[in-house]
Amino acid sequence: MEHQVFRKIGSISLYDCASECLMSPVCLSFGFEYNTLICFLHSNTSDNVSIYTRSGLYFSDIQSWPKSLAGPCFVMSCPVTTRCQVDRLGLATCVPEFTGCGHPPDIPGTSMTYNGHYQGAMARYACKEDFIVCHQKNTSVCQTSGQWGTVTDICGKFRWRNPRVKDKYGLPCGPQSNFNVFLLATATTDKRFTVLLSSGEDVTFLSEFRFNYVQSRNKIVINTRFHHRWGYEVDLPLPLTVGKESEIQISLDGGEYKLVVDDVVKLKFQERKSGVKPDGVSLAHDVVVRLMEISV
């Protein structure tokens, strides 16, 4: 019932805890921890939620308890958004009830555990496989407003298996000035394939592997495009074979791009526009990529 806790309070006894539950229209069951004297009020019953026993914790659905335990609140009928409260003079009134924050938000690339939706409850997030941690803040707390604290972009995807050509893949954790792209790629025809790093509409580094394309044969063409204008091309010999898988790495470090093919450095290329941080990688044309990893 842990996820069903909407209020957590100190209580002097099991009967006091049952009384608190009876005074709330939202409460359908409760748990009482003997060692800490903590009372947990639940918004569901054992008819609908699986129950797991825990040493030192007593659980009960509230319908089995006599309503007389609610004292003066026994004759009160409070709206669902309120609960009955007895003041020091023994008078019963309806006061606002905190009904919880609901289910914590689901965040892409994460798994989540939480200990209830009462005020102060905590949801913890961890990165799933193929995702890396982008921000150290990985918890969200249930607020008095009934909302969970904002937590976004905890994890970024860094590994893709069989990524599709023509899609753009964002760098994990956003635009970066230092990163490495690793590909296991196979050319499928004797024409060309392209690996392109971009920042918005700008192309910060284009690496096009041309077997037989227009007037180019067996070349790697390096270029950039800023404000929709291409720069001058840099040509290199093409070391790839159609149908054979190769390891391709493109990295940016300290303003310098480096292209490595099958563990051989082919090019070191000073960035043409200083300080532009790429935000994504695109694959194009006649290639199959079995694996792509981006480390930052």
C-alpha contacts under 8 A as a table, 3 or more apart, distances in Angstrom:
res1	aa1	res2	aa2	distance
1	M	4	Q	5.30
1	M	5	V	7.06
1	M	42	H	7.14
1	M	44	N	7.88
1	M	46	S	7.97
1	M	49	V	6.67
1	M	50	S	6.97
1	M	51	I	5.98
1	M	52	Y	7.52
2	E	5	V	5.83
2	E	115	N	5.73
2	E	116	G	5.59
3	H	114	Y	6.91
3	H	115	N	5.72
3	H	116	G	4.17
3	H	117	H	6.73
4	Q	42	H	5.00
4	Q	43	S	5.48
4	Q	44	N	6.28
4	Q	116	G	5.79
4	Q	117	H	6.97
5	V	8	K	7.12
5	V	40	F	6.04
5	V	41	L	5.47
5	V	42	H	4.46
5	V	43	S	6.53
5	V	100	G	7.90
5	V	115	N	7.79
5	V	116	G	4.76
5	V	117	H	5.88
5	V	118	Y	5.97
6	F	40	F	7.77
6	F	41	L	6.08
6	F	42	H	5.93
6	F	43	S	6.52
6	F	98	F	7.38
6	F	99	T	5.67
6	F	100	G	4.64
6	F	101	C	7.73
6	F	116	G	6.54
6	F	117	H	5.15
6	F	118	Y	4.01
6	F	119	Q	7.46
7	R	40	F	6.10
7	R	41	L	5.28
7	R	42	H	7.40
7	R	98	F	7.36
7	R	99	T	7.49
7	R	100	G	7.17
7	R	117	H	7.78
7	R	118	Y	4.74
7	R	119	Q	6.90
8	K	38	I	6.95
8	K	39	C	5.77
8	K	40	F	4.79
8	K	41	L	6.41
8	K	118	Y	6.55
8	K	119	Q	7.94
9	I	38	I	5.80
9	I	39	C	5.24
9	I	40	F	6.71
10	G	37	L	5.94
10	G	38	I	4.66
10	G	39	C	5.85
11	S	14	L	7.53
11	S	16	D	6.11
11	S	17	C	5.84
11	S	37	L	5.47
11	S	38	I	5.70
11	S	39	C	5.74
12	I	16	D	6.34
12	I	17	C	7.79
12	I	37	L	6.11
13	S	16	D	5.10
13	S	17	C	6.36
13	S	37	L	6.90
14	L	17	C	5.11
14	L	18	A	6.32
14	L	32	F	6.07
15	Y	18	A	4.97
15	Y	19	S	6.11
15	Y	69	L	7.56
16	D	19	S	4.99
16	D	20	E	6.36
17	C	20	E	5.13
17	C	21	C	6.47
17	C	30	F	7.43
17	C	31	G	7.89
17	C	32	F	6.75
17	C	39	C	5.58
17	C	40	F	7.90
18	A	21	C	5.13
18	A	22	L	6.25
18	A	30	F	6.97
18	A	62	I	7.08
18	A	65	W	7.46
18	A	69	L	7.48
19	S	22	L	5.06
19	S	23	M	6.34
19	S	69	L	5.32
19	S	70	A	4.91
20	E	23	M	5.28
20	E	24	S	6.80
20	E	70	A	7.33
21	C	24	S	5.44
21	C	27	C	5.30
21	C	28	L	7.30
21	C	29	S	7.06
21	C	30	F	6.68
21	C	41	L	6.23
21	C	62	I	7.02
22	L	25	P	7.32
22	L	27	C	7.08
22	L	62	I	6.96
22	L	67	K	6.62
22	L	69	L	7.55
22	L	70	A	5.86
23	M	70	A	5.98
23	M	73	C	6.32
23	M	74	F	7.82
23	M	83	R	5.79
23	M	84	C	5.04
23	M	85	Q	7.18
24	S	27	C	5.42
24	S	78	C	8.00
24	S	80	V	7.93
24	S	82	T	7.14
24	S	83	R	4.49
24	S	84	C	6.35
24	S	97	E	7.67
25	P	28	L	7.82
25	P	78	C	7.06
25	P	79	P	7.27
25	P	80	V	5.45
25	P	81	T	7.98
25	P	82	T	7.44
25	P	83	R	6.41
26	V	42	H	7.97
26	V	43	S	5.80
26	V	80	V	6.24
26	V	81	T	7.83
26	V	99	T	7.12
27	C	30	F	7.43
27	C	41	L	5.96
27	C	42	H	5.50
27	C	43	S	5.08
27	C	44	N	7.27
27	C	62	I	7.70
28	L	41	L	7.80
28	L	42	H	6.00
28	L	43	S	5.46
28	L	44	N	5.28
28	L	45	T	5.60
28	L	61	D	6.17
28	L	62	I	5.63
28	L	63	Q	7.53
29	S	41	L	6.38
29	S	42	H	5.17
29	S	43	S	6.92
29	S	44	N	6.39
29	S	45	T	5.58
29	S	46	S	7.87
29	S	59	F	7.53
29	S	60	S	5.71
29	S	61	D	4.04
29	S	62	I	4.82
29	S	63	Q	7.98
30	F	39	C	7.17
30	F	40	F	5.47
30	F	41	L	4.61
30	F	42	H	5.44
30	F	59	F	5.85
30	F	60	S	5.72
30	F	61	D	6.47
30	F	62	I	6.95
31	G	39	C	5.89
31	G	40	F	4.92
31	G	41	L	6.64
31	G	42	H	7.83
31	G	57	L	6.46
31	G	58	Y	5.41
31	G	59	F	4.35
31	G	60	S	6.57
32	F	37	L	6.84
32	F	38	I	5.90
32	F	39	C	4.70
32	F	40	F	6.26
32	F	57	L	5.53
32	F	58	Y	5.12
32	F	59	F	6.56
33	E	36	T	5.80
33	E	37	L	5.43
33	E	38	I	5.26
33	E	39	C	6.53
33	E	56	G	5.78
33	E	57	L	4.42
33	E	58	Y	6.42
34	Y	37	L	5.15
34	Y	38	I	7.33
34	Y	56	G	5.69
34	Y	57	L	6.34
34	Y	58	Y	7.75
35	N	56	G	6.63
42	H	45	T	7.52
44	N	48	N	6.91
44	N	49	V	7.03
45	T	48	N	5.77
45	T	49	V	6.28
45	T	61	D	5.93
46	S	49	V	5.04
46	S	50	S	6.21
46	S	51	I	6.36
46	S	61	D	6.82
47	D	50	S	7.89
53	T	57	L	7.53
54	R	57	L	5.69
60	S	64	S	7.87
61	D	64	S	6.44
62	I	65	W	5.60
63	Q	66	P	7.81
65	W	69	L	7.86
66	P	69	L	6.09
67	K	70	A	5.81
67	K	74	F	5.97
68	S	71	G	5.62
68	S	74	F	5.78
69	L	74	F	7.61
70	A	73	C	5.23
70	A	74	F	5.23
71	G	74	F	5.60
72	P	75	V	6.52
72	P	76	M	7.49
72	P	86	V	7.12
72	P	90	G	7.12
72	P	91	L	6.96
72	P	92	A	5.83
73	C	76	M	4.94
73	C	77	S	7.98
73	C	84	C	5.93
73	C	85	Q	7.18
73	C	86	V	7.23
73	C	92	A	5.71
73	C	93	T	7.90
76	M	84	C	7.13
76	M	92	A	7.41
76	M	93	T	7.86
78	C	82	T	5.99
78	C	83	R	5.96
78	C	84	C	6.43
78	C	94	C	5.77
79	P	82	T	5.43
79	P	83	R	7.41
80	V	83	R	7.45
81	T	96	P	6.13
81	T	97	E	5.55
81	T	98	F	7.64
81	T	99	T	7.28
82	T	94	C	5.91
82	T	95	V	5.23
82	T	96	P	4.20
82	T	97	E	4.35
82	T	98	F	7.91
83	R	94	C	5.35
83	R	95	V	5.52
83	R	96	P	6.28
83	R	97	E	5.45
84	C	92	A	6.36
84	C	93	T	5.54
84	C	94	C	4.51
84	C	95	V	6.26
85	Q	92	A	5.46
85	Q	93	T	5.44
85	Q	94	C	6.16
85	Q	95	V	6.67
86	V	89	L	7.76
86	V	90	G	5.53
86	V	91	L	5.29
86	V	92	A	4.40
86	V	93	T	6.51
87	D	90	G	5.32
87	D	91	L	5.47
87	D	92	A	6.60
87	D	93	T	7.99
88	R	91	L	7.45
98	F	118	Y	7.82
98	F	119	Q	7.90
98	F	144	T	7.91
98	F	146	G	7.52
99	T	118	Y	7.48
99	T	146	G	7.71
100	G	117	H	4.98
100	G	118	Y	4.83
100	G	119	Q	6.64
100	G	142	C	7.74
100	G	146	G	5.81
101	C	104	P	7.41
101	C	117	H	5.03
101	C	118	Y	6.62
101	C	119	Q	7.58
101	C	142	C	5.93
101	C	143	Q	7.44
101	C	146	G	4.49
101	C	147	Q	5.23
101	C	148	W	6.32
102	G	117	H	5.67
102	G	146	G	7.93
103	H	117	H	6.92
104	P	114	Y	7.80
104	P	117	H	7.77
104	P	123	A	6.70
104	P	140	S	7.95
104	P	148	W	6.43
105	P	148	W	7.52
106	D	110	T	7.78
106	D	112	M	7.63
107	I	110	T	5.85
107	I	111	S	7.99
107	I	152	T	6.93
107	I	153	D	7.71
107	I	154	I	7.93
108	P	155	C	7.77
109	G	127	C	5.93
109	G	128	K	5.51
109	G	131	F	6.25
109	G	155	C	6.01
109	G	156	G	7.00
109	G	157	K	7.12
110	T	125	Y	5.97
110	T	126	A	5.30
110	T	127	C	4.48
110	T	128	K	5.14
110	T	154	I	7.80
110	T	155	C	6.84
111	S	125	Y	5.66
111	S	126	A	5.35
111	S	127	C	6.37
111	S	128	K	6.25
112	M	123	A	6.68
112	M	124	R	5.59
112	M	125	Y	4.53
112	M	126	A	6.44
113	T	123	A	5.69
113	T	124	R	5.41
113	T	125	Y	6.70
114	Y	121	A	7.37
114	Y	122	M	5.69
114	Y	123	A	4.15
114	Y	124	R	6.18
115	N	121	A	6.06
115	N	122	M	6.20
115	N	123	A	6.89
116	G	121	A	5.66
116	G	122	M	7.40
117	H	120	G	7.99
117	H	121	A	5.61
117	H	122	M	7.89
117	H	142	C	6.33
118	Y	121	A	5.35
118	Y	142	C	6.52
119	Q	141	V	7.83
119	Q	142	C	5.13
119	Q	143	Q	5.65
119	Q	144	T	5.91
119	Q	146	G	7.66
120	G	141	V	5.74
120	G	142	C	5.13
120	G	143	Q	6.46
121	A	141	V	5.68
121	A	142	C	5.29
122	M	139	T	6.63
122	M	140	S	5.73
122	M	141	V	4.63
122	M	142	C	6.46
123	A	139	T	5.50
123	A	140	S	5.15
123	A	141	V	6.42
124	R	138	N	5.94
124	R	139	T	4.55
124	R	140	S	6.67
125	Y	138	N	5.30
125	Y	139	T	6.18
125	Y	154	I	7.95
126	A	138	N	7.16
127	C	131	F	5.74
127	C	132	I	6.24
127	C	133	V	6.45
127	C	154	I	7.69
127	C	155	C	5.78
128	K	131	F	5.63
128	K	132	I	7.97
130	D	157	K	5.87
130	D	158	F	5.90
130	D	159	R	4.98
130	D	160	W	7.34
131	F	155	C	5.85
131	F	156	G	5.24
131	F	157	K	4.24
131	F	158	F	5.61
131	F	159	R	7.06
132	I	155	C	5.30
132	I	156	G	5.42
132	I	157	K	6.41
132	I	158	F	6.66
132	I	172	P	7.49
133	V	136	Q	7.21
133	V	154	I	6.06
133	V	155	C	4.60
133	V	156	G	6.58
134	C	153	D	6.89
134	C	154	I	5.34
134	C	155	C	5.10
134	C	156	G	6.23
134	C	172	P	7.51
134	C	173	C	5.24
135	H	138	N	7.17
135	H	153	D	7.22
135	H	154	I	5.14
135	H	155	C	7.19
136	Q	154	I	7.47
137	K	151	V	7.59
137	K	154	I	7.26
138	N	151	V	7.23
138	N	154	I	6.39
139	T	151	V	7.14
140	S	148	W	6.12
140	S	149	G	5.03
140	S	150	T	6.67
140	S	151	V	6.22
141	V	148	W	5.60
141	V	149	G	5.30
142	C	146	G	6.69
142	C	147	Q	5.99
142	C	148	W	4.51
142	C	149	G	6.33
143	Q	146	G	5.55
143	Q	147	Q	5.50
143	Q	148	W	5.82
143	Q	149	G	6.58
144	T	147	Q	7.36
151	V	154	I	7.21
153	D	156	G	6.94
153	D	173	C	7.32
155	C	172	P	7.67
155	C	173	C	7.13
156	G	171	L	7.73
156	G	172	P	4.27
156	G	173	C	5.27
157	K	160	W	7.87
157	K	171	L	7.71
157	K	172	P	5.36
158	F	171	L	7.20
158	F	172	P	5.60
158	F	293	E	5.45
158	F	294	I	5.00
158	F	295	S	6.60
159	R	291	L	7.38
159	R	292	M	5.71
159	R	293	E	4.41
159	R	294	I	6.56
160	W	163	P	5.67
160	W	291	L	5.88
160	W	292	M	5.20
160	W	293	E	6.48
161	R	289	V	7.93
161	R	290	R	5.82
161	R	291	L	4.71
161	R	292	M	6.54
162	N	288	V	7.50
162	N	289	V	5.57
162	N	290	R	4.48
162	N	291	L	5.71
162	N	292	M	7.76
163	P	289	V	6.30
163	P	290	R	7.14
163	P	291	L	7.10
163	P	292	M	7.17
164	R	167	D	6.07
164	R	283	L	7.67
164	R	289	V	7.79
165	V	282	S	7.48
165	V	283	L	4.98
165	V	284	A	5.26
165	V	285	H	7.03
165	V	287	V	7.51
165	V	288	V	7.60
166	K	282	S	6.37
166	K	283	L	5.46
166	K	284	A	5.08
166	K	285	H	7.60
167	D	282	S	5.93
167	D	283	L	6.71
168	K	280	G	6.20
168	K	281	V	5.58
168	K	282	S	4.47
168	K	283	L	7.26
169	Y	280	G	5.28
169	Y	281	V	5.16
169	Y	282	S	6.26
170	G	174	G	7.02
170	G	279	D	5.77
170	G	280	G	4.13
170	G	281	V	6.42
171	L	174	G	5.45
171	L	175	P	6.27
171	L	176	Q	7.36
171	L	278	P	7.86
171	L	279	D	5.54
171	L	280	G	5.17
171	L	281	V	7.27
171	L	294	I	6.88
172	P	175	P	7.99
172	P	294	I	7.31
172	P	295	S	7.96
172	P	296	V	7.51
174	G	279	D	6.06
175	P	199	S	7.86
175	P	277	K	5.33
175	P	278	P	5.35
175	P	279	D	4.16
175	P	280	G	7.53
176	Q	179	F	6.61
176	Q	277	K	5.09
176	Q	278	P	6.05
176	Q	279	D	6.77
176	Q	296	V	7.43
177	S	252	L	6.58
177	S	253	D	6.81
177	S	254	G	7.46
177	S	255	G	7.44
177	S	275	G	7.32
177	S	276	V	7.43
177	S	277	K	5.04
177	S	278	P	7.19
178	N	251	S	7.40
178	N	252	L	5.14
178	N	253	D	4.78
178	N	254	G	6.99
178	N	296	V	6.27
179	F	251	S	5.64
179	F	252	L	5.54
179	F	253	D	6.82
179	F	294	I	6.92
179	F	295	S	5.61
179	F	296	V	4.38
180	N	249	Q	6.79
180	N	250	I	5.82
180	N	251	S	4.14
180	N	252	L	6.56
180	N	294	I	5.58
180	N	295	S	5.27
180	N	296	V	6.58
181	V	248	I	8.00
181	V	249	Q	5.42
181	V	250	I	5.17
181	V	251	S	6.06
181	V	292	M	7.14
181	V	293	E	5.85
181	V	294	I	4.57
181	V	295	S	6.69
182	F	247	E	7.15
182	F	248	I	5.87
182	F	249	Q	4.60
182	F	250	I	6.83
182	F	291	L	7.91
182	F	292	M	5.60
182	F	293	E	5.14
182	F	294	I	6.33
183	L	246	S	7.93
183	L	247	E	5.69
183	L	248	I	5.10
183	L	249	Q	6.36
183	L	289	V	6.75
183	L	290	R	7.62
183	L	291	L	5.72
183	L	292	M	4.65
183	L	293	E	6.72
184	L	245	E	6.39
184	L	246	S	5.72
184	L	247	E	4.91
184	L	248	I	6.57
184	L	289	V	5.66
184	L	290	R	5.52
184	L	291	L	5.26
184	L	292	M	6.69
185	A	245	E	5.38
185	A	246	S	5.50
185	A	247	E	6.55
185	A	248	I	7.22
185	A	287	V	6.68
185	A	288	V	5.76
185	A	289	V	4.33
185	A	290	R	6.27
185	A	291	L	7.54
186	T	242	V	6.89
186	T	243	G	5.75
186	T	244	K	5.60
186	T	245	E	4.41
186	T	246	S	6.37
186	T	287	V	5.59
186	T	288	V	5.27
186	T	289	V	6.36
187	A	190	D	7.50
187	A	192	R	7.53
187	A	193	F	6.92
187	A	241	T	7.29
187	A	242	V	4.94
187	A	243	G	5.66
187	A	244	K	7.10
187	A	245	E	7.57
187	A	286	D	5.97
187	A	287	V	4.45
187	A	288	V	6.48
188	T	242	V	6.00
188	T	243	G	5.76
188	T	286	D	5.39
188	T	287	V	5.27
188	T	288	V	6.80
189	T	192	R	7.32
189	T	242	V	6.17
189	T	243	G	7.70
189	T	286	D	5.99
189	T	287	V	7.77
190	D	210	R	7.87
190	D	211	F	5.16
190	D	212	N	5.88
190	D	242	V	6.22
191	K	210	R	5.98
191	K	211	F	5.03
191	K	212	N	4.71
191	K	213	Y	5.21
191	K	286	D	7.09
192	R	208	E	6.89
192	R	209	F	5.38
192	R	210	R	4.30
192	R	211	F	5.73
192	R	212	N	6.95
192	R	213	Y	6.38
192	R	285	H	6.51
192	R	286	D	5.92
192	R	287	V	7.96
193	F	208	E	5.83
193	F	209	F	5.38
193	F	210	R	6.76
193	F	283	L	7.63
193	F	284	A	5.76
193	F	285	H	4.81
193	F	286	D	5.08
193	F	287	V	5.75
194	T	206	L	7.23
194	T	207	S	5.87
194	T	208	E	4.31
194	T	209	F	6.18
194	T	282	S	8.00
194	T	283	L	5.76
194	T	284	A	5.02
194	T	285	H	6.46
195	V	206	L	6.16
195	V	207	S	5.33
195	V	208	E	6.32
195	V	281	V	7.14
195	V	282	S	5.92
195	V	283	L	4.94
195	V	284	A	6.67
196	L	203	V	6.95
196	L	204	T	7.93
196	L	205	F	6.02
196	L	206	L	4.56
196	L	207	S	6.24
196	L	281	V	5.70
196	L	282	S	5.10
196	L	283	L	6.46
197	L	203	V	5.93
197	L	204	T	5.70
197	L	205	F	5.17
197	L	206	L	6.30
197	L	278	P	6.19
197	L	279	D	7.65
197	L	280	G	5.90
197	L	281	V	4.74
197	L	282	S	6.51
198	S	201	E	6.89
198	S	202	D	5.57
198	S	203	V	4.32
198	S	204	T	5.29
198	S	205	F	7.02
198	S	278	P	5.10
198	S	279	D	6.13
198	S	280	G	5.61
198	S	281	V	6.52
198	S	282	S	7.91
199	S	202	D	5.19
199	S	203	V	6.34
199	S	204	T	6.73
199	S	276	V	7.25
199	S	277	K	6.46
199	S	278	P	4.46
199	S	279	D	5.13
199	S	280	G	6.82
200	G	203	V	8.00
200	G	279	D	7.20
201	E	226	F	7.81
201	E	227	H	7.61
201	E	228	H	7.61
202	D	224	T	7.89
202	D	225	R	5.63
202	D	226	F	4.91
202	D	227	H	6.49
202	D	228	H	7.07
203	V	206	L	6.65
203	V	224	T	5.29
203	V	225	R	4.76
203	V	226	F	6.40
204	T	224	T	5.28
204	T	225	R	6.61
204	T	226	F	7.63
204	T	271	E	7.51
204	T	272	R	7.78
204	T	273	K	7.85
204	T	276	V	7.52
204	T	278	P	6.73
205	F	222	I	7.06
205	F	223	N	6.07
205	F	224	T	5.23
205	F	257	Y	7.97
206	L	221	V	7.68
206	L	222	I	5.46
206	L	223	N	5.15
206	L	224	T	5.92
207	S	220	I	6.67
207	S	221	V	5.81
207	S	222	I	4.87
207	S	223	N	6.97
208	E	220	I	5.58
208	E	221	V	5.10
208	E	222	I	6.58
209	F	218	N	7.69
209	F	219	K	6.23
209	F	220	I	4.64
209	F	221	V	6.56
209	F	238	L	6.88
210	R	213	Y	5.87
210	R	216	S	6.57
210	R	217	R	6.13
210	R	218	N	5.59
210	R	219	K	5.23
210	R	220	I	6.02
210	R	221	V	7.43
210	R	238	L	7.41
211	F	216	S	7.39
211	F	217	R	5.13
211	F	218	N	4.47
211	F	219	K	6.66
211	F	238	L	7.58
212	N	215	Q	7.45
212	N	216	S	5.91
212	N	217	R	4.57
212	N	218	N	6.55
213	Y	216	S	5.26
213	Y	217	R	6.45
216	S	219	K	6.59
218	N	237	P	6.32
218	N	238	L	4.89
218	N	239	P	7.94
219	K	235	D	6.22
219	K	236	L	5.52
219	K	237	P	4.90
219	K	238	L	4.57
220	I	235	D	5.65
220	I	236	L	4.93
220	I	237	P	6.07
220	I	238	L	5.38
221	V	233	E	6.28
221	V	234	V	5.70
221	V	235	D	4.79
221	V	236	L	6.56
222	I	233	E	5.65
222	I	234	V	4.96
222	I	235	D	6.41
223	N	230	W	7.10
223	N	231	G	6.10
223	N	232	Y	6.40
223	N	233	E	5.05
223	N	234	V	6.50
224	T	230	W	5.76
224	T	231	G	5.51
224	T	232	Y	7.83
224	T	272	R	7.64
225	R	228	H	5.95
225	R	229	R	5.21
225	R	230	W	4.21
225	R	231	G	6.00
226	F	229	R	5.46
226	F	230	W	6.66
226	F	231	G	7.95
236	L	266	K	7.66
239	P	261	V	7.76
240	L	244	K	7.55
240	L	246	S	7.20
241	T	244	K	5.55
246	S	261	V	7.08
246	S	262	D	5.98
247	E	261	V	5.76
247	E	262	D	4.87
247	E	263	D	7.39
248	I	259	L	7.45
248	I	260	V	5.85
248	I	261	V	4.69
248	I	262	D	6.37
249	Q	258	K	7.82
249	Q	259	L	5.81
249	Q	260	V	5.03
249	Q	261	V	6.47
250	I	257	Y	6.92
250	I	258	K	5.62
250	I	259	L	4.75
250	I	260	V	6.50
251	S	257	Y	5.46
251	S	258	K	5.25
251	S	259	L	6.82
252	L	255	G	6.43
252	L	256	E	5.49
252	L	257	Y	4.45
252	L	258	K	6.55
253	D	256	E	5.37
253	D	257	Y	6.58
255	G	270	Q	6.18
255	G	271	E	5.59
255	G	274	S	6.92
255	G	275	G	7.17
256	E	268	K	6.68
256	E	269	F	5.61
256	E	270	Q	4.48
256	E	271	E	5.68
257	Y	267	L	7.98
257	Y	268	K	5.73
257	Y	269	F	4.90
257	Y	270	Q	6.08
257	Y	271	E	6.60
258	K	265	V	7.35
258	K	266	K	7.70
258	K	267	L	5.62
258	K	268	K	4.54
258	K	269	F	6.14
259	L	265	V	6.07
259	L	266	K	5.60
259	L	267	L	5.15
259	L	268	K	6.62
260	V	263	D	5.84
260	V	264	V	5.33
260	V	265	V	4.33
260	V	266	K	5.50
260	V	267	L	7.18
261	V	264	V	5.31
261	V	265	V	6.53
261	V	266	K	6.75
265	V	268	K	7.85
271	E	274	S	6.11
273	K	276	V	6.34
284	A	287	V	7.26
289	V	292	M	7.09
